[in-house]
Amino acid sequence: MMVRGIDVPGTKELTANKDKVSFKYTETARGGRVDIVTKDAATLGAVHTFMRYQITDHKTGDPLTVSARK
């Protein structure tokens, strides 16, 4: 939860709502994918906040916008 002395955005909410989140691993042609699934709108917002932080902090170059998976 703490990185470099800061609370990572979204982790408090995800911890508090861990019973509302599930993870699904799927093999793909390029390796694999982990889907983070929730039906709770506030928890989904926390997932998005956490992922945006990770993308920015690790400089992955992934988009910061949310789009539907096809």
N, CA, C and O atoms as a Tripos MOL2 file, in Angstrom:
@<TRIPOS>MOLECULE
protein
  280   279    70     0     0
PROTEIN
NO_CHARGES

@<TRIPOS>ATOM
      1 N           0.7980   -1.1950    0.0000 N.3       1 MET1
      2 CA          0.0000    0.0000    0.0000 C.3       1 MET1
      3 C           0.8390    1.2580    0.0000 C.2       1 MET1
      4 O           0.4380    2.2700   -0.5740 O.2       1 MET1
      5 N           2.0080    1.2100    0.6390 N.am      2 MET2
      6 CA          2.8290    2.4240    0.6810 C.3       2 MET2
      7 C           4.0440    2.2400   -0.2190 C.2       2 MET2
      8 O           4.7590    1.2400   -0.1490 O.2       2 MET2
      9 N           4.2440    3.2190   -1.0460 N.am      3 VAL3
     10 CA          5.3860    3.2390   -1.9490 C.3       3 VAL3
     11 C           6.0650    4.5800   -1.7750 C.2       3 VAL3
     12 O           5.4240    5.6270   -1.8620 O.2       3 VAL3
     13 N           7.3630    4.5460   -1.5300 N.am      4 ARG4
     14 CA          8.1150    5.7940   -1.3700 C.3       4 ARG4
     15 C           7.4720    6.7300   -0.3480 C.2       4 ARG4
     16 O           7.4970    7.9500   -0.5140 O.2       4 ARG4
     17 N           6.9000    6.1610    0.7000 N.am      5 GLY5
     18 CA          6.3240    6.9570    1.7680 C.3       5 GLY5
     19 C           4.9760    7.5740    1.4750 C.2       5 GLY5
     20 O           4.5190    8.4240    2.2400 O.2       5 GLY5
     21 N           4.3140    7.1740    0.3840 N.am      6 ILE6
     22 CA          2.9840    7.7110    0.0850 C.3       6 ILE6
     23 C           1.9700    6.5680    0.0290 C.2       6 ILE6
     24 O           2.3140    5.4250   -0.2700 O.2       6 ILE6
     25 N           0.7360    6.8980    0.3210 N.am      7 ASP7
     26 CA         -0.3450    5.9430    0.1120 C.3       7 ASP7
     27 C          -0.6610    5.9240   -1.3790 C.2       7 ASP7
     28 O          -0.9440    6.9620   -1.9760 O.2       7 ASP7
     29 N          -0.6120    4.7440   -1.9680 N.am      8 VAL8
     30 CA         -0.9160    4.6350   -3.3930 C.3       8 VAL8
     31 C          -2.4130    4.8930   -3.5840 C.2       8 VAL8
     32 O          -3.2360    4.2400   -2.9410 O.2       8 VAL8
     33 N          -2.7740    5.8330   -4.4540 N.am      9 PRO9
     34 CA         -4.1820    6.1620   -4.6720 C.3       9 PRO9
     35 C          -5.0210    4.9270   -5.0260 C.2       9 PRO9
     36 O          -4.6240    4.0990   -5.8460 O.2       9 PRO9
     37 N          -6.1710    4.8300   -4.3930 N.am     10 GLY10
     38 CA         -7.1040    3.7400   -4.6660 C.3      10 GLY10
     39 C          -6.9690    2.5350   -3.7570 C.2      10 GLY10
     40 O          -7.9070    1.7450   -3.6490 O.2      10 GLY10
     41 N          -5.8090    2.3670   -3.0860 N.am     11 THR11
     42 CA         -5.6020    1.1460   -2.3030 C.3      11 THR11
     43 C          -6.4660    1.0850   -1.0490 C.2      11 THR11
     44 O          -6.9190    0.0030   -0.6750 O.2      11 THR11
     45 N          -6.7030    2.1960   -0.4000 N.am     12 LYS12
     46 CA         -7.5580    2.1710    0.8010 C.3      12 LYS12
     47 C          -8.9670    1.7170    0.4340 C.2      12 LYS12
     48 O          -9.5560    0.8870    1.1260 O.2      12 LYS12
     49 N          -9.5020    2.2560   -0.6440 N.am     13 GLU13
     50 CA        -10.8340    1.8830   -1.0900 C.3      13 GLU13
     51 C         -10.8850    0.4200   -1.5320 C.2      13 GLU13
     52 O         -11.8470   -0.2880   -1.2330 O.2      13 GLU13
     53 N          -9.8600   -0.0270   -2.2370 N.am     14 LEU14
     54 CA         -9.8300   -1.4180   -2.6870 C.3      14 LEU14
     55 C          -9.7130   -2.3750   -1.5010 C.2      14 LEU14
     56 O         -10.3450   -3.4320   -1.4910 O.2      14 LEU14
     57 N          -8.9220   -2.0150   -0.5200 N.am     15 THR15
     58 CA         -8.7940   -2.8520    0.6730 C.3      15 THR15
     59 C         -10.1300   -2.9230    1.4140 C.2      15 THR15
     60 O         -10.5560   -3.9970    1.8380 O.2      15 THR15
     61 N         -10.7760   -1.7860    1.5640 N.am     16 ALA16
     62 CA        -12.0590   -1.7450    2.2730 C.3      16 ALA16
     63 C         -13.1530   -2.5130    1.5290 C.2      16 ALA16
     64 O         -14.1000   -2.9960    2.1500 O.2      16 ALA16
     65 N         -13.0290   -2.6260    0.2190 N.am     17 ASN17
     66 CA        -14.0560   -3.2800   -0.6000 C.3      17 ASN17
     67 C         -13.5570   -4.5510   -1.2840 C.2      17 ASN17
     68 O         -14.0600   -4.9350   -2.3400 O.2      17 ASN17
     69 N         -12.5600   -5.2030   -0.6720 N.am     18 LYS18
     70 CA        -11.9460   -6.3720   -1.3130 C.3      18 LYS18
     71 C         -12.9470   -7.4870   -1.5960 C.2      18 LYS18
     72 O         -12.7370   -8.2860   -2.5080 O.2      18 LYS18
     73 N         -14.0300   -7.5510   -0.8270 N.am     19 ASP19
     74 CA        -15.0490   -8.5650   -1.0740 C.3      19 ASP19
     75 C         -15.8900   -8.2590   -2.3160 C.2      19 ASP19
     76 O         -16.6800   -9.0960   -2.7520 O.2      19 ASP19
     77 N         -15.7240   -7.0800   -2.8780 N.am     20 LYS20
     78 CA        -16.4760   -6.6790   -4.0750 C.3      20 LYS20
     79 C         -15.6310   -6.7630   -5.3430 C.2      20 LYS20
     80 O         -16.0790   -6.3560   -6.4150 O.2      20 LYS20
     81 N         -14.4080   -7.2910   -5.2270 N.am     21 VAL21
     82 CA        -13.4810   -7.3500   -6.3590 C.3      21 VAL21
     83 C         -13.0780   -8.7970   -6.6050 C.2      21 VAL21
     84 O         -12.8220   -9.5520   -5.6660 O.2      21 VAL21
     85 N         -13.0240   -9.1720   -7.8740 N.am     22 SER22
     86 CA        -12.4850  -10.4850   -8.2290 C.3      22 SER22
     87 C         -11.4800  -10.3060   -9.3640 C.2      22 SER22
     88 O         -11.4900   -9.3000  -10.0730 O.2      22 SER22
     89 N         -10.6300  -11.2890   -9.5150 N.am     23 PHE23
     90 CA         -9.5820  -11.2570  -10.5290 C.3      23 PHE23
     91 C          -9.7120  -12.5030  -11.3910 C.2      23 PHE23
     92 O          -9.9300  -13.6020  -10.8810 O.2      23 PHE23
     93 N          -9.5770  -12.3260  -12.6940 N.am     24 LYS24
     94 CA         -9.6860  -13.4460  -13.6170 C.3      24 LYS24
     95 C          -8.4890  -13.4230  -14.5650 C.2      24 LYS24
     96 O          -8.2700  -12.4490  -15.2850 O.2      24 LYS24
     97 N          -7.7190  -14.5130  -14.5530 N.am     25 TYR25
     98 CA         -6.5710  -14.6350  -15.4540 C.3      25 TYR25
     99 C          -7.0010  -15.3710  -16.7110 C.2      25 TYR25
    100 O          -7.6900  -16.3890  -16.6450 O.2      25 TYR25
    101 N          -6.5820  -14.8380  -17.8660 N.am     26 THR26
    102 CA         -6.8810  -15.4520  -19.1550 C.3      26 THR26
    103 C          -5.5990  -15.5460  -19.9660 C.2      26 THR26
    104 O          -4.8900  -14.5530  -20.1290 O.2      26 THR26
    105 N          -5.3010  -16.7330  -20.4720 N.am     27 GLU27
    106 CA         -4.1670  -16.9080  -21.3900 C.3      27 GLU27
    107 C          -4.4850  -16.1900  -22.6930 C.2      27 GLU27
    108 O          -5.6180  -16.2300  -23.1710 O.2      27 GLU27
    109 N          -3.4790  -15.5330  -23.2650 N.am     28 THR28
    110 CA         -3.6330  -14.8890  -24.5690 C.3      28 THR28
    111 C          -2.4720  -15.3040  -25.4580 C.2      28 THR28
    112 O          -1.5160  -15.9270  -24.9950 O.2      28 THR28
    113 N          -2.5590  -14.9600  -26.7200 N.am     29 ALA29
    114 CA         -1.4900  -15.2950  -27.6700 C.3      29 ALA29
    115 C          -0.1710  -14.6260  -27.2820 C.2      29 ALA29
    116 O           0.9030  -15.1260  -27.6160 O.2      29 ALA29
    117 N          -0.2510  -13.4970  -26.5780 N.am     30 ARG30
    118 CA          0.9560  -12.7550  -26.2000 C.3      30 ARG30
    119 C           1.3520  -12.9720  -24.7400 C.2      30 ARG30
    120 O           2.2300  -12.2740  -24.2350 O.2      30 ARG30
    121 N           0.7280  -13.9160  -24.0620 N.am     31 GLY31
    122 CA          1.0600  -14.1890  -22.6640 C.3      31 GLY31
    123 C          -0.1860  -14.3680  -21.8320 C.2      31 GLY31
    124 O          -0.7100  -15.4770  -21.7320 O.2      31 GLY31
    125 N          -0.6690  -13.2920  -21.2320 N.am     32 GLY32
    126 CA         -1.8640  -13.3980  -20.4110 C.3      32 GLY32
    127 C          -2.4270  -12.0360  -20.0690 C.2      32 GLY32
    128 O          -1.8040  -11.0020  -20.3100 O.2      32 GLY32
    129 N          -3.6270  -12.0620  -19.4980 N.am     33 ARG33
    130 CA         -4.3200  -10.8420  -19.1130 C.3      33 ARG33
    131 C          -5.0090  -11.1040  -17.7850 C.2      33 ARG33
    132 O          -5.5550  -12.1860  -17.5690 O.2      33 ARG33
    133 N          -4.9870  -10.1270  -16.9020 N.am     34 VAL34
    134 CA         -5.7210  -10.2150  -15.6500 C.3      34 VAL34
    135 C          -6.8420   -9.1790  -15.6940 C.2      34 VAL34
    136 O          -6.5960   -7.9780  -15.8090 O.2      34 VAL34
    137 N          -8.0690   -9.6690  -15.6010 N.am     35 ASP35
    138 CA         -9.2240   -8.7800  -15.5390 C.3      35 ASP35
    139 C          -9.5530   -8.5400  -14.0710 C.2      35 ASP35
    140 O          -9.6470   -9.4840  -13.2850 O.2      35 ASP35
    141 N          -9.7280   -7.2740  -13.7060 N.am     36 ILE36
    142 CA        -10.1410   -6.8940  -12.3640 C.3      36 ILE36
    143 C         -11.6240   -6.5570  -12.4840 C.2      36 ILE36
    144 O         -11.9980   -5.6270  -13.1990 O.2      36 ILE36
    145 N         -12.4680   -7.3140  -11.7820 N.am     37 VAL37
    146 CA        -13.9090   -7.2370  -11.9900 C.3      37 VAL37
    147 C         -14.6260   -6.7840  -10.7250 C.2      37 VAL37
    148 O         -14.3550   -7.2880   -9.6360 O.2      37 VAL37
    149 N         -15.5410   -5.8300  -10.8730 N.am     38 THR38
    150 CA        -16.4290   -5.4110   -9.7990 C.3      38 THR38
    151 C         -17.7050   -4.8600  -10.4060 C.2      38 THR38
    152 O         -17.6890   -4.3000  -11.5020 O.2      38 THR38
    153 N         -18.8040   -5.0200   -9.6950 N.am     39 LYS39
    154 CA        -20.0780   -4.4450  -10.1260 C.3      39 LYS39
    155 C         -20.3740   -3.1570   -9.3560 C.2      39 LYS39
    156 O         -21.3570   -2.4740   -9.6460 O.2      39 LYS39
    157 N         -19.5370   -2.8250   -8.3870 N.am     40 ASP40
    158 CA        -19.7230   -1.6550   -7.5360 C.3      40 ASP40
    159 C         -19.0430   -0.4410   -8.1740 C.2      40 ASP40
    160 O         -17.8390   -0.4610   -8.4300 O.2      40 ASP40
    161 N         -19.8170    0.6100   -8.4270 N.am     41 ALA41
    162 CA        -19.3040    1.7920   -9.1280 C.3      41 ALA41
    163 C         -18.1590    2.4730   -8.3790 C.2      41 ALA41
    164 O         -17.1740    2.8720   -9.0010 O.2      41 ALA41
    165 N         -18.2700    2.6140   -7.0520 N.am     42 ALA42
    166 CA        -17.2110    3.2740   -6.2760 C.3      42 ALA42
    167 C         -15.9280    2.4440   -6.2990 C.2      42 ALA42
    168 O         -14.8290    2.9920   -6.3920 O.2      42 ALA42
    169 N         -16.0710    1.1400   -6.2130 N.am     43 THR43
    170 CA        -14.8950    0.2630   -6.2540 C.3      43 THR43
    171 C         -14.2560    0.3080   -7.6340 C.2      43 THR43
    172 O         -13.0300    0.3010   -7.7510 O.2      43 THR43
    173 N         -15.0660    0.3530   -8.6680 N.am     44 LEU44
    174 CA        -14.5330    0.4830  -10.0300 C.3      44 LEU44
    175 C         -13.7350    1.7690  -10.1790 C.2      44 LEU44
    176 O         -12.6810    1.7800  -10.8150 O.2      44 LEU44
    177 N         -14.2310    2.8450   -9.5990 N.am     45 GLY45
    178 CA        -13.4880    4.1090   -9.6200 C.3      45 GLY45
    179 C         -12.1460    3.9800   -8.9270 C.2      45 GLY45
    180 O         -11.1560    4.5550   -9.3790 O.2      45 GLY45
    181 N         -12.1010    3.2230   -7.8250 N.am     46 ALA46
    182 CA        -10.8400    2.9980   -7.1070 C.3      46 ALA46
    183 C          -9.8770    2.1780   -7.9550 C.2      46 ALA46
    184 O          -8.6730    2.4320   -7.9460 O.2      46 ALA46
    185 N         -10.3970    1.1960   -8.6890 N.am     47 VAL47
    186 CA         -9.5460    0.3970   -9.6000 C.3      47 VAL47
    187 C          -8.9400    1.3190  -10.6510 C.2      47 VAL47
    188 O          -7.7420    1.2470  -10.9240 O.2      47 VAL47
    189 N          -9.7520    2.1770  -11.2350 N.am     48 HIS48
    190 CA         -9.2560    3.1060  -12.2660 C.3      48 HIS48
    191 C          -8.2090    4.0560  -11.6880 C.2      48 HIS48
    192 O          -7.1940    4.3270  -12.3280 O.2      48 HIS48
    193 N          -8.4530    4.5590  -10.4880 N.am     49 THR49
    194 CA         -7.4960    5.4570   -9.8380 C.3      49 THR49
    195 C          -6.1710    4.7380   -9.5920 C.2      49 THR49
    196 O          -5.1030    5.2860   -9.8670 O.2      49 THR49
    197 N          -6.2410    3.5180   -9.0780 N.am     50 PHE50
    198 CA         -5.0380    2.7210   -8.8050 C.3      50 PHE50
    199 C          -4.2670    2.4530  -10.1020 C.2      50 PHE50
    200 O          -3.0460    2.6040  -10.1390 O.2      50 PHE50
    201 N          -4.9700    2.0600  -11.1540 N.am     51 MET51
    202 CA         -4.2970    1.7360  -12.4130 C.3      51 MET51
    203 C          -3.6760    2.9780  -13.0520 C.2      51 MET51
    204 O          -2.5810    2.8970  -13.6100 O.2      51 MET51
    205 N          -4.3540    4.1230  -12.9810 N.am     52 ARG52
    206 CA         -3.7570    5.3510  -13.5250 C.3      52 ARG52
    207 C          -2.4680    5.6950  -12.7920 C.2      52 ARG52
    208 O          -1.4870    6.1130  -13.4080 O.2      52 ARG52
    209 N          -2.4740    5.5170  -11.4740 N.am     53 TYR53
    210 CA         -1.2530    5.7730  -10.7070 C.3      53 TYR53
    211 C          -0.1340    4.8390  -11.1770 C.2      53 TYR53
    212 O           0.9870    5.2890  -11.4150 O.2      53 TYR53
    213 N          -0.4280    3.5540  -11.3110 N.am     54 GLN54
    214 CA          0.5880    2.5880  -11.7210 C.3      54 GLN54
    215 C           1.1440    2.9160  -13.1110 C.2      54 GLN54
    216 O           2.3550    2.8700  -13.3260 O.2      54 GLN54
    217 N           0.2600    3.2430  -14.0420 N.am     55 ILE55
    218 CA          0.6800    3.5820  -15.4070 C.3      55 ILE55
    219 C           1.6010    4.7910  -15.3990 C.2      55 ILE55
    220 O           2.6300    4.8030  -16.0750 O.2      55 ILE55
    221 N           1.2250    5.8150  -14.6240 N.am     56 THR56
    222 CA          2.0250    7.0320  -14.5540 C.3      56 THR56
    223 C           3.3400    6.7990  -13.8230 C.2      56 THR56
    224 O           4.3980    7.2120  -14.2970 O.2      56 THR56
    225 N           3.2780    6.1390  -12.6710 N.am     57 ASP57
    226 CA          4.4750    5.9220  -11.8620 C.3      57 ASP57
    227 C           5.5000    5.0420  -12.5720 C.2      57 ASP57
    228 O           6.7010    5.2980  -12.4930 O.2      57 ASP57
    229 N           5.0300    4.0110  -13.2610 N.am     58 HIS58
    230 CA          5.9360    3.0810  -13.9420 C.3      58 HIS58
    231 C           6.2210    3.4790  -15.3870 C.2      58 HIS58
    232 O           6.9750    2.8080  -16.0910 O.2      58 HIS58
    233 N           5.6020    4.5880  -15.8220 N.am     59 LYS59
    234 CA          5.8360    5.1250  -17.1680 C.3      59 LYS59
    235 C           5.6580    4.0490  -18.2520 C.2      59 LYS59
    236 O           6.5130    3.8730  -19.1200 O.2      59 LYS59
    237 N           4.5240    3.3370  -18.1750 N.am     60 THR60
    238 CA          4.2830    2.2450  -19.1220 C.3      60 THR60
    239 C           3.8840    2.7280  -20.5150 C.2      60 THR60
    240 O           4.0310    1.9980  -21.4950 O.2      60 THR60
    241 N           3.3780    3.9630  -20.5970 N.am     61 GLY61
    242 CA          2.9350    4.4660  -21.8850 C.3      61 GLY61
    243 C           1.5140    4.0440  -22.2280 C.2      61 GLY61
    244 O           1.0020    4.3990  -23.2900 O.2      61 GLY61
    245 N           0.8740    3.2920  -21.3420 N.am     62 ASP62
    246 CA         -0.5070    2.8800  -21.5860 C.3      62 ASP62
    247 C          -1.4240    4.0980  -21.4870 C.2      62 ASP62
    248 O          -1.0920    5.0690  -20.8080 O.2      62 ASP62
    249 N          -2.5750    4.0510  -22.1590 N.am     63 PRO63
    250 CA         -3.5010    5.1850  -22.0900 C.3      63 PRO63
    251 C          -4.0750    5.3400  -20.6830 C.2      63 PRO63
    252 O          -4.2420    4.3540  -19.9650 O.2      63 PRO63
    253 N          -4.3720    6.5650  -20.2960 N.am     64 LEU64
    254 CA         -4.9630    6.8470  -18.9890 C.3      64 LEU64
    255 C          -6.4850    6.9080  -19.0550 C.2      64 LEU64
    256 O          -7.1440    7.0940  -18.0320 O.2      64 LEU64
    257 N          -7.0380    6.7530  -20.2370 N.am     65 THR65
    258 CA         -8.4840    6.7690  -20.4070 C.3      65 THR65
    259 C          -9.0240    5.3490  -20.3610 C.2      65 THR65
    260 O          -8.3370    4.3940  -20.7210 O.2      65 THR65
    261 N         -10.2590    5.2290  -19.9130 N.am     66 VAL66
    262 CA        -10.9100    3.9250  -19.8160 C.3      66 VAL66
    263 C         -11.7090    3.6910  -21.0890 C.2      66 VAL66
    264 O         -12.4250    4.5770  -21.5540 O.2      66 VAL66
    265 N         -11.5830    2.4970  -21.6470 N.am     67 SER67
    266 CA        -12.3630    2.1580  -22.8160 C.3      67 SER67
    267 C         -12.9000    0.7390  -22.6590 C.2      67 SER67
    268 O         -12.3270   -0.0690  -21.9270 O.2      67 SER67
    269 N         -13.9670    0.4460  -23.3250 N.am     68 ALA68
    270 CA        -14.5600   -0.8900  -23.2610 C.3      68 ALA68
    271 C         -13.6480   -1.8780  -23.9690 C.2      68 ALA68
    272 O         -13.0970   -1.6000  -25.0340 O.2      68 ALA68
    273 N         -13.5070   -3.0480  -23.3410 N.am     69 ARG69
    274 CA        -12.7230   -4.1180  -23.9620 C.3      69 ARG69
    275 C         -13.5510   -4.7300  -25.0790 C.2      69 ARG69
    276 O         -14.7550   -4.9370  -24.9310 O.2      69 ARG69
    277 N         -12.9020   -5.0150  -26.1880 N.am     70 LYS70
    278 CA        -13.6160   -5.5890  -27.3350 C.3      70 LYS70
    279 C         -13.3650   -7.0630  -27.4380 C.2      70 LYS70
    280 O         -13.8840   -7.7160  -28.3430 O.2      70 LYS70
@<TRIPOS>BOND
     1     1     2 1
     2     2     3 1
     3     3     4 2
     4     3     5 am
     5     5     6 1
     6     6     7 1
     7     7     8 2
     8     7     9 am
     9     9    10 1
    10    10    11 1
    11    11    12 2
    12    11    13 am
    13    13    14 1
    14    14    15 1
    15    15    16 2
    16    15    17 am
    17    17    18 1
    18    18    19 1
    19    19    20 2
    20    19    21 am
    21    21    22 1
    22    22    23 1
    23    23    24 2
    24    23    25 am
    25    25    26 1
    26    26    27 1
    27    27    28 2
    28    27    29 am
    29    29    30 1
    30    30    31 1
    31    31    32 2
    32    31    33 am
    33    33    34 1
    34    34    35 1
    35    35    36 2
    36    35    37 am
    37    37    38 1
    38    38    39 1
    39    39    40 2
    40    39    41 am
    41    41    42 1
    42    42    43 1
    43    43    44 2
    44    43    45 am
    45    45    46 1
    46    46    47 1
    47    47    48 2
    48    47    49 am
    49    49    50 1
    50    50    51 1
    51    51    52 2
    52    51    53 am
    53    53    54 1
    54    54    55 1
    55    55    56 2
    56    55    57 am
    57    57    58 1
    58    58    59 1
    59    59    60 2
    60    59    61 am
    61    61    62 1
    62    62    63 1
    63    63    64 2
    64    63    65 am
    65    65    66 1
    66    66    67 1
    67    67    68 2
    68    67    69 am
    69    69    70 1
    70    70    71 1
    71    71    72 2
    72    71    73 am
    73    73    74 1
    74    74    75 1
    75    75    76 2
    76    75    77 am
    77    77    78 1
    78    78    79 1
    79    79    80 2
    80    79    81 am
    81    81    82 1
    82    82    83 1
    83    83    84 2
    84    83    85 am
    85    85    86 1
    86    86    87 1
    87    87    88 2
    88    87    89 am
    89    89    90 1
    90    90    91 1
    91    91    92 2
    92    91    93 am
    93    93    94 1
    94    94    95 1
    95    95    96 2
    96    95    97 am
    97    97    98 1
    98    98    99 1
    99    99   100 2
   100    99   101 am
   101   101   102 1
   102   102   103 1
   103   103   104 2
   104   103   105 am
   105   105   106 1
   106   106   107 1
   107   107   108 2
   108   107   109 am
   109   109   110 1
   110   110   111 1
   111   111   112 2
   112   111   113 am
   113   113   114 1
   114   114   115 1
   115   115   116 2
   116   115   117 am
   117   117   118 1
   118   118   119 1
   119   119   120 2
   120   119   121 am
   121   121   122 1
   122   122   123 1
   123   123   124 2
   124   123   125 am
   125   125   126 1
   126   126   127 1
   127   127   128 2
   128   127   129 am
   129   129   130 1
   130   130   131 1
   131   131   132 2
   132   131   133 am
   133   133   134 1
   134   134   135 1
   135   135   136 2
   136   135   137 am
   137   137   138 1
   138   138   139 1
   139   139   140 2
   140   139   141 am
   141   141   142 1
   142   142   143 1
   143   143   144 2
   144   143   145 am
   145   145   146 1
   146   146   147 1
   147   147   148 2
   148   147   149 am
   149   149   150 1
   150   150   151 1
   151   151   152 2
   152   151   153 am
   153   153   154 1
   154   154   155 1
   155   155   156 2
   156   155   157 am
   157   157   158 1
   158   158   159 1
   159   159   160 2
   160   159   161 am
   161   161   162 1
   162   162   163 1
   163   163   164 2
   164   163   165 am
   165   165   166 1
   166   166   167 1
   167   167   168 2
   168   167   169 am
   169   169   170 1
   170   170   171 1
   171   171   172 2
   172   171   173 am
   173   173   174 1
   174   174   175 1
   175   175   176 2
   176   175   177 am
   177   177   178 1
   178   178   179 1
   179   179   180 2
   180   179   181 am
   181   181   182 1
   182   182   183 1
   183   183   184 2
   184   183   185 am
   185   185   186 1
   186   186   187 1
   187   187   188 2
   188   187   189 am
   189   189   190 1
   190   190   191 1
   191   191   192 2
   192   191   193 am
   193   193   194 1
   194   194   195 1
   195   195   196 2
   196   195   197 am
   197   197   198 1
   198   198   199 1
   199   199   200 2
   200   199   201 am
   201   201   202 1
   202   202   203 1
   203   203   204 2
   204   203   205 am
   205   205   206 1
   206   206   207 1
   207   207   208 2
   208   207   209 am
   209   209   210 1
   210   210   211 1
   211   211   212 2
   212   211   213 am
   213   213   214 1
   214   214   215 1
   215   215   216 2
   216   215   217 am
   217   217   218 1
   218   218   219 1
   219   219   220 2
   220   219   221 am
   221   221   222 1
   222   222   223 1
   223   223   224 2
   224   223   225 am
   225   225   226 1
   226   226   227 1
   227   227   228 2
   228   227   229 am
   229   229   230 1
   230   230   231 1
   231   231   232 2
   232   231   233 am
   233   233   234 1
   234   234   235 1
   235   235   236 2
   236   235   237 am
   237   237   238 1
   238   238   239 1
   239   239   240 2
   240   239   241 am
   241   241   242 1
   242   242   243 1
   243   243   244 2
   244   243   245 am
   245   245   246 1
   246   246   247 1
   247   247   248 2
   248   247   249 am
   249   249   250 1
   250   250   251 1
   251   251   252 2
   252   251   253 am
   253   253   254 1
   254   254   255 1
   255   255   256 2
   256   255   257 am
   257   257   258 1
   258   258   259 1
   259   259   260 2
   260   259   261 am
   261   261   262 1
   262   262   263 1
   263   263   264 2
   264   263   265 am
   265   265   266 1
   266   266   267 1
   267   267   268 2
   268   267   269 am
   269   269   270 1
   270   270   271 1
   271   271   272 2
   272   271   273 am
   273   273   274 1
   274   274   275 1
   275   275   276 2
   276   275   277 am
   277   277   278 1
   278   278   279 1
   279   279   280 2
@<TRIPOS>SUBSTRUCTURE
     1 MET1         2 RESIDUE 1 A MET
     2 MET2         6 RESIDUE 1 A MET
     3 VAL3        10 RESIDUE 1 A VAL
     4 ARG4        14 RESIDUE 1 A ARG
     5 GLY5        18 RESIDUE 1 A GLY
     6 ILE6        22 RESIDUE 1 A ILE
     7 ASP7        26 RESIDUE 1 A ASP
     8 VAL8        30 RESIDUE 1 A VAL
     9 PRO9        34 RESIDUE 1 A PRO
    10 GLY10       38 RESIDUE 1 A GLY
    11 THR11       42 RESIDUE 1 A THR
    12 LYS12       46 RESIDUE 1 A LYS
    13 GLU13       50 RESIDUE 1 A GLU
    14 LEU14       54 RESIDUE 1 A LEU
    15 THR15       58 RESIDUE 1 A THR
    16 ALA16       62 RESIDUE 1 A ALA
    17 ASN17       66 RESIDUE 1 A ASN
    18 LYS18       70 RESIDUE 1 A LYS
    19 ASP19       74 RESIDUE 1 A ASP
    20 LYS20       78 RESIDUE 1 A LYS
    21 VAL21       82 RESIDUE 1 A VAL
    22 SER22       86 RESIDUE 1 A SER
    23 PHE23       90 RESIDUE 1 A PHE
    24 LYS24       94 RESIDUE 1 A LYS
    25 TYR25       98 RESIDUE 1 A TYR
    26 THR26      102 RESIDUE 1 A THR
    27 GLU27      106 RESIDUE 1 A GLU
    28 THR28      110 RESIDUE 1 A THR
    29 ALA29      114 RESIDUE 1 A ALA
    30 ARG30      118 RESIDUE 1 A ARG
    31 GLY31      122 RESIDUE 1 A GLY
    32 GLY32      126 RESIDUE 1 A GLY
    33 ARG33      130 RESIDUE 1 A ARG
    34 VAL34      134 RESIDUE 1 A VAL
    35 ASP35      138 RESIDUE 1 A ASP
    36 ILE36      142 RESIDUE 1 A ILE
    37 VAL37      146 RESIDUE 1 A VAL
    38 THR38      150 RESIDUE 1 A THR
    39 LYS39      154 RESIDUE 1 A LYS
    40 ASP40      158 RESIDUE 1 A ASP
    41 ALA41      162 RESIDUE 1 A ALA
    42 ALA42      166 RESIDUE 1 A ALA
    43 THR43      170 RESIDUE 1 A THR
    44 LEU44      174 RESIDUE 1 A LEU
    45 GLY45      178 RESIDUE 1 A GLY
    46 ALA46      182 RESIDUE 1 A ALA
    47 VAL47      186 RESIDUE 1 A VAL
    48 HIS48      190 RESIDUE 1 A HIS
    49 THR49      194 RESIDUE 1 A THR
    50 PHE50      198 RESIDUE 1 A PHE
    51 MET51      202 RESIDUE 1 A MET
    52 ARG52      206 RESIDUE 1 A ARG
    53 TYR53      210 RESIDUE 1 A TYR
    54 GLN54      214 RESIDUE 1 A GLN
    55 ILE55      218 RESIDUE 1 A ILE
    56 THR56      222 RESIDUE 1 A THR
    57 ASP57      226 RESIDUE 1 A ASP
    58 HIS58      230 RESIDUE 1 A HIS
    59 LYS59      234 RESIDUE 1 A LYS
    60 THR60      238 RESIDUE 1 A THR
    61 GLY61      242 RESIDUE 1 A GLY
    62 ASP62      246 RESIDUE 1 A ASP
    63 PRO63      250 RESIDUE 1 A PRO
    64 LEU64      254 RESIDUE 1 A LEU
    65 THR65      258 RESIDUE 1 A THR
    66 VAL66      262 RESIDUE 1 A VAL
    67 SER67      266 RESIDUE 1 A SER
    68 ALA68      270 RESIDUE 1 A ALA
    69 ARG69      274 RESIDUE 1 A ARG
    70 LYS70      278 RESIDUE 1 A LYS
